[in-house]
């Protein structure tokens, strides 16, 4: 999963490079803004991937093969409905997005073309979220890797063909991801058949069973609210940095790459936790569940600590590689210690997100995210006079609050799920004896 996620920023880099070769700044600006708009718009529905992974993993743990297919079928149904609704509402959504970007008329005109074409990817993007979630819930991260890399590779090839080969400009840059997502769905359905899944063969009555459908919608709702709150936290961070001046804004953008790089790896461990914890949860196997939690936390905290040390030791080289501006370099170095700590401070939050999604404790995860966001905004208000240092401190507290809050609630959630706390070693000995 880490390898598959690393291909995503490469995709954006190549796409910007291809459009940049056309020599029109407005087109490059439109693609850059369009990428941001669709990242926010589509990843708001990224809950579909996480909810599908968690519910599928639990069905795998129970050995319920029919429910595995039903979870995927319901996810595809929900994704299709959400995609069609976005297409129907694309005019008001586009108008709001263009207003918020505040771009020049030339950029807005190009962005309008890009937006109208790429919006047709919505139903297929959401279907790919469902298909990816199903492969991850089954523990087939190898197939997840194949799906992600195939979609991204096809997108890269088609961008080159449509923009540079066919000369379709901004329309070609928008059409490439649409075609790539359609290709991803075709490949995903083929992969599902390969593993013996037949989501299109389930009975309509079972597919629309009220309690199961409501549960999937509730899990998606909780994760969606959590995701929106997380994106809001990042948006506030960027906005506050912009108010501090161009040099500070640029320095923060450079330093946030440290959190992003660490996040790619930590999110890989979180995905593993979704699968392992979800399967143990479905099997009602407390020993395996606790073992998966322990491993997830150890790996995330260990990797977060190692990454923080590397960034502290090589931060000057890292900053110097990204920017040549001495003012930006000096500003970034002043706040480097804060940025270097983000992978360590945020490690527990990544691990527990995977654990909570696998166990579908999504309401608790949602509530803790809202508490952390409120504390973050409150700290920004109180630390306003401390400038950018206060902004970074508030962000670290935001990350720490999420992880520590989930750790505090964890014992109670485990107790309610598996019963009163027992001697896990004794349980393991009894299982071996049997």
C-alpha positions in Angstrom: 0.0 0.0 0.0 2.9 2.3 0.7 4.3 1.6 -2.8 0.9 2.2 -4.4 0.5 5.6 -2.6 3.9 6.8 -3.6 2.8 6.7 -7.3 0.1 9.3 -6.6 2.4 12.4 -6.2 4.4 11.2 -9.2 1.2 11.3 -11.3 0.7 15.0 -10.3 4.3 15.8 -11.1 4.2 14.3 -14.6 0.8 15.8 -15.4 2.0 19.3 -14.4 5.2 18.7 -16.5 3.3 17.7 -19.6 1.0 20.7 -19.4 3.9 22.9 -18.6 5.6 22.0 -21.9 2.7 23.7 -23.7 4.1 27.1 -22.5 0.8 28.6 -21.3 0.9 29.5 -17.6 -2.9 29.7 -17.5 -3.2 26.0 -18.5 -0.6 25.0 -15.9 -2.4 27.0 -13.2 -5.8 25.4 -14.2 -4.4 21.9 -13.9 -2.8 22.7 -10.5 -6.0 24.2 -9.2 -8.1 21.4 -10.7 -6.0 18.8 -9.0 -6.7 20.5 -5.6 -10.4 20.8 -6.3 -10.8 17.1 -7.2 -8.5 15.9 -4.4 -10.9 17.6 -2.0 -14.1 16.7 -3.8 -13.3 13.0 -4.5 -11.4 12.2 -1.3 -14.4 13.5 0.7 -15.9 10.2 -0.5 -12.7 8.2 0.3 -14.7 6.9 3.2 -16.1 4.4 0.7 -12.7 2.7 0.5 -12.2 2.6 4.3 -15.7 1.5 5.2 -15.6 -1.2 2.5 -12.3 -2.4 3.8 -13.4 -2.6 7.4 -16.7 -4.3 6.7 -15.1 -6.7 4.2 -12.4 -7.7 6.7 -15.0 -8.5 9.4 -16.9 -10.6 6.9 -13.7 -12.5 6.1 -13.1 -13.0 9.8 -16.5 -14.6 10.1 -16.0 -16.7 7.0 -19.2 -15.2 5.5 -18.5 -15.3 1.7 -21.9 -14.0 0.7 -21.5 -11.0 3.0 -18.2 -10.2 1.3 -19.9 -9.9 -2.0 -22.8 -8.0 -0.5 -20.5 -5.4 1.1 -18.8 -4.8 -2.3 -22.2 -4.7 -4.1 -23.6 -2.2 -1.6 -20.4 -0.1 -1.8 -20.7 0.0 -5.6 -24.3 1.0 -5.3 -23.6 3.8 -2.9 -20.6 5.0 -5.0 -22.7 5.0 -8.2 -25.5 7.0 -6.6 -22.9 9.5 -5.1 -21.2 9.8 -8.5 -24.4 10.5 -10.4 -25.4 13.1 -7.8 -22.1 14.9 -8.2 -22.6 15.0 -12.0 -26.1 16.4 -11.5 -24.8 19.1 -9.2 -21.6 19.9 -11.1 -22.7 23.4 -12.0 -23.3 24.8 -8.5 -20.3 22.8 -7.2 -18.1 24.2 -10.0 -19.3 27.8 -9.4 -18.4 27.5 -5.7 -15.0 26.0 -6.4 -14.1 28.6 -9.0 -15.1 31.4 -6.6 -13.0 30.0 -3.8 -9.9 29.6 -6.0 -10.0 33.3 -6.9 -8.1 32.6 -10.1 -7.6 35.0 -13.1 -10.2 34.9 -15.9 -7.7 33.0 -18.2 -7.1 30.3 -15.5 -10.8 30.1 -14.7 -11.8 29.5 -18.3 -9.3 26.7 -18.6 -10.3 25.3 -15.2 -14.0 25.3 -16.3 -13.1 23.0 -19.3 -11.0 20.7 -17.1 -13.7 20.5 -14.4 -16.6 19.7 -16.7 -14.7 16.9 -18.4 -13.1 15.3 -15.3 -16.3 15.4 -13.3 -17.4 12.4 -15.4 -14.8 10.3 -13.6 -16.8 10.6 -10.3 -18.9 7.4 -10.6 -15.9 5.3 -11.7 -13.6 6.8 -9.1 -16.0 5.9 -6.3 -16.4 2.4 -7.8 -12.6 2.0 -7.7 -12.6 3.1 -4.0 -15.1 0.2 -3.4 -13.1 -2.3 -5.4 -9.8 -1.3 -3.6 -11.5 -1.5 -0.2 -12.7 -5.0 -1.0 -9.3 -6.2 -2.0 -7.7 -4.7 1.2 -10.4 -6.1 3.4 -9.6 -9.6 2.0 -6.0 -9.0 2.9 -5.0 -8.9 -0.8 -2.8 -5.8 -0.7 -0.9 -7.3 -3.7 -4.1 -6.9 -5.7 -4.6 -3.4 -4.3 -1.1 -2.5 -5.4 -1.8 -3.8 -8.9 -5.1 -1.8 -9.1 -3.6 1.5 -7.9 -0.4 1.3 -10.1 -2.5 0.3 -13.1 -4.8 3.2 -12.8 -2.0 5.7 -12.2 0.2 4.2 -15.0 -2.7 4.4 -17.5 -3.4 7.9 -16.4 0.2 8.9 -17.1 0.3 7.2 -20.5 -3.0 8.7 -21.6 -2.0 12.2 -20.4 1.1 12.0 -22.7 -0.9 10.7 -25.6 -3.9 13.1 -25.3 -1.9 16.2 -24.5 1.4 15.9 -26.4 0.4 13.3 -29.0 -3.1 14.4 -30.0 -2.7 18.0 -29.0 -5.9 18.2 -27.0 -4.4 20.5 -24.3 -6.4 21.0 -21.1 -9.2 18.8 -22.4 -6.8 15.9 -22.9 -5.4 16.4 -19.4 -8.9 16.1 -18.0 -10.0 13.2 -20.2 -6.9 11.0 -19.3 -8.0 10.4 -15.6 -11.6 9.8 -16.7 -10.4 7.0 -19.1 -8.0 5.7 -16.5 -10.7 5.3 -13.9 -12.9 3.5 -16.4 -10.1 1.2 -17.1 -9.5 0.7 -13.4 -13.1 -0.4 -12.9 -12.8 -2.9 -15.8 -9.6 -4.3 -14.2 -11.1 -4.3 -10.7 -14.1 -6.3 -11.8 -11.8 -8.8 -13.5 -9.7 -9.1 -10.4 -12.8 -9.7 -8.3 -13.8 -12.5 -10.6 -10.3 -13.9 -10.2 -10.6 -14.2 -6.5 -14.1 -15.7 -6.8 -16.2 -12.7 -6.0 -19.5 -12.1 -7.9 -21.0 -8.8 -6.5 -23.3 -8.4 -9.5 -24.9 -11.8 -8.9 -26.3 -11.0 -5.4 -30.1 -10.8 -4.9 -31.6 -7.3 -4.9 -33.5 -8.0 -1.6 -30.3 -9.0 0.1 -28.4 -6.0 -1.4 -30.9 -3.5 -0.1 -31.5 -5.2 3.3 -32.3 -2.2 5.5 -30.1 -2.8 8.6 -27.0 -3.8 6.6 -27.4 -0.9 4.2 -27.9 1.6 7.0 -24.8 0.3 8.8 -22.7 0.8 5.7 -24.1 4.3 5.3 -23.5 5.1 9.0 -19.9 4.0 8.7 -19.4 6.0 5.5 -21.0 9.0 7.2 -18.7 8.9 10.2 -15.5 8.5 8.2 -16.6 11.2 5.7 -17.2 13.7 8.6 -13.8 12.7 10.0 -12.2 13.3 6.6 -13.8 16.7 6.1 -12.6 17.8 9.5 -9.1 16.6 8.7 -9.1 18.5 5.4 -10.4 21.6 7.2 -7.5 21.4 9.6 -5.0 21.4 6.7 -6.9 24.2 5.0 -6.7 26.3 8.1 -3.0 25.6 8.5 -2.4 26.8 4.9 -4.6 29.8 5.3 -2.8 30.9 8.5 0.6 30.4 6.9 -0.4 32.5 4.0 -1.4 35.4 6.3 2.1 35.4 7.7 3.7 36.3 4.3 4.9 34.7 1.2 8.2 33.4 2.7 6.4 31.7 5.6 3.8 30.3 3.3 6.5 28.8 1.1 8.5 27.5 4.0 5.5 25.8 5.5 4.8 24.2 2.1 8.3 22.8 2.0 8.2 21.5 5.6 4.8 19.9 5.2 6.4 17.5 2.7 8.0 15.9 5.8 4.6 15.1 7.2 3.4 14.0 3.8 6.4 11.6 3.2 6.0 10.1 6.7 2.3 9.9 6.1 2.7 7.7 3.0 4.5 5.0 5.0 2.4 5.4 8.2 -0.8 5.1 6.1 0.5 1.8 4.8 0.7 0.5 8.3 -2.8 1.9 9.0 -4.1 0.0 6.0 -2.6 -3.2 7.4 -4.3 -2.5 10.7 -7.7 -2.1 9.0 -7.3 -5.6 7.5 -5.8 -7.5 10.4 -8.0 -5.9 13.1 -11.1 -6.2 10.9 -10.6 -9.9 10.3 -9.9 -10.6 14.0 -12.9 -8.5 15.0 -15.2 -10.4 12.6 -13.9 -13.7 14.0 -14.4 -12.4 17.5 -10.8 -13.4 18.2 -9.6 -11.1 21.0 -6.0 -12.6 21.0 -5.4 -11.9 17.3 -7.1 -8.5 17.6 -4.9 -7.3 20.5 -1.8 -8.7 18.7 -2.7 -6.8 15.5 -3.2 -3.6 17.6 0.1 -4.1 19.4 2.0 -4.6 16.1 0.4 -1.7 14.4 1.3 0.7 17.3 4.8 -0.6 17.5 5.5 -0.3 13.8 3.9 3.2 13.5 5.6 4.6 16.6 8.9 3.0 15.7 8.8 4.3 12.1 7.6 7.7 13.3 10.5 8.0 15.7 13.1 6.9 13.1 11.6 9.3 10.5 11.7 12.2 12.9 15.4 11.5 13.7 16.2 11.3 9.9 14.4 14.6 9.3 16.2 16.4 12.2 19.6 15.1 10.9 19.1 15.8 7.2 16.6 18.7 7.4 19.0 21.3 6.0 19.7 19.1 2.9 16.0 18.4 2.5 15.0 22.1 2.5 18.0 23.1 0.3 17.0 20.5 -2.3 13.4 21.7 -2.6 14.0 25.5 -2.7 16.8 27.7 -3.9 15.4 30.8 -2.2 17.7 31.7 0.8 14.8 33.6 2.5 12.6 30.5 2.3 15.5 28.3 3.4 16.2 30.4 6.5 12.5 30.5 7.4 12.0 26.8 7.0 15.1 26.0 9.1 13.6 28.1 12.0 10.6 25.8 12.1 12.2 22.5 11.1 12.1 20.9 14.6 8.3 21.2 14.6 7.9 19.7 11.2 10.4 16.9 11.9 8.3 15.8 14.9 5.0 15.4 13.0 5.6 11.7 11.9 6.3 10.7 15.5 3.5 12.8 17.1 1.0 11.7 14.5 2.1 8.0 14.5 -0.5 6.8 17.1 -3.3 8.6 15.2 -2.4 6.8 12.0 -2.3 3.4 13.8 -5.5 3.9 15.7 -7.3 5.2 12.6 -6.6 1.8 11.0 -7.6 -0.1 14.1 -10.9 1.9 14.6 -11.8 1.5 10.9 -11.2 -2.3 11.1 -13.4 -2.6 14.1 -15.9 -0.1 12.7 -15.6 2.1 15.8 -16.1 5.0 13.4 -18.5 7.0 15.6 -15.8 7.3 18.3 -13.2 8.1 15.6 -15.4 10.9 14.2 -16.1 12.4 17.6 -12.5 12.4 18.6 -11.6 14.1 15.3 -14.1 16.9 16.0 -12.7 17.3 19.6 -9.2 17.5 18.2 -10.2 20.0 15.6 -12.0 22.2 18.2 -8.9 22.2 20.4 -6.7 23.0 17.4 -8.8 26.0 16.4 -8.9 27.1 20.1 -5.1 26.9 20.4 -4.7 28.9 17.2 -6.9 31.7 18.7 -5.0 31.7 21.9 -1.5 31.4 20.3 -2.2 34.0 17.6 0.5 36.3 18.9 3.2 33.6 18.7 3.0 33.6 14.9 4.1 30.6 12.8 5.6 28.8 15.8 2.2 28.8 17.4 0.7 27.5 14.2 3.1 24.5 14.2 2.5 23.9 18.0 -1.2 23.9 17.5 -0.9 21.4 14.6 1.3 19.1 16.8 -1.3 19.2 19.6 -4.0 18.4 17.0 -2.1 15.2 16.0 -1.3 14.3 19.6 -4.9 14.8 20.7 -6.2 12.4 18.1 -3.8 9.6 19.0 -4.0 10.0 22.7 -7.8 10.3 22.7 -8.1 7.1 20.7 -5.7 5.4 23.1 -7.8 6.5 26.1 -11.1 5.2 24.5 -9.5 1.9 23.3 -9.8 -0.2 26.5 -13.5 0.6 26.9 -14.3 -0.2 23.2 -12.4 -3.5 23.4 -14.3 -4.4 26.6 -17.7 -3.6 25.0 -16.7 -5.6 21.9 -15.1 -8.7 23.4 -16.5 -8.6 27.0 -14.7 -7.7 30.2 -10.9 -7.5 30.1 -9.3 -10.9 30.6 -5.8 -12.4 30.9 -4.9 -12.5 27.2 -2.0 -14.8 27.8 -4.3 -17.3 29.6 -6.8 -17.1 26.6 -3.9 -17.9 24.3 -2.8 -20.9 26.5 -6.4 -22.2 26.5 -6.7 -21.9 22.8 -3.4 -23.8 22.3 -4.6 -26.5 24.7 -7.8 -26.9 22.8 
